[in-house]
């Protein structure tokens, strides 16, 4: 999964993550049975707080 965040964007980081995951689902890049990376793994990969990824995942639920 490829997610690109920007600190210069007007959107909060959790919104950027959420929107990009949604876009990948709609585009068919993420299959229905494909799991998302764990919150800690994603936070580490993006170099953001686990709280940020948790909020994005909670909003997606």
N, C-alpha and C positions, 0 to 999 in steps of 0.2 A: 504494500500500500504506500502510495506516495502522497505526502501531505506537506505543503509549503506554507509556512506562516510568515507574516510580515508585521514587524513592530510599527511600521509606518501606516498600516491600514487603519481605517476608522473603526473597524470591527474588533471587539475583544477576541483574544486568541481562542477561547473556547468556541466562539461562534465560527471562526475560520475553520477550526477542526471539524465541527459539526457539519458545516456547509459543504466542505470538501468530501466528507464521508458520504453525505447524501448524494452529491453529484456523481460519485463513483458508483453508487448503487443504481442510480437512474441510468447511467451510461452503460451499465452491465459489466463494469470492471470488477465489481464485487458480486459474487454469486450468493444466492439465498442461503446455502448451507456453509458458506465460508465464514469462519470466525474472524472477529476483529482482534488486533493485538491487545494484550493486557494493558491496563491503564498505566502501570509502572513502566512497562516496556516502551509504550508510546511516548510517555513523558520523558523518558531517558533519551529516546531517539530524537525528539524535538527540542530537548533541553528546556522543558517547561516544568512547572509544578504538577505533581500528581493530582492536586485539587483541580487544576485546569482541565486535565483530561477526564477526571471524574465528572465534572460538570457537563462537559460535552457528551459523554456517554449517557449520563442521566437524562439529558435533554433528548437524546436520540431514542431512549426507551419510550 
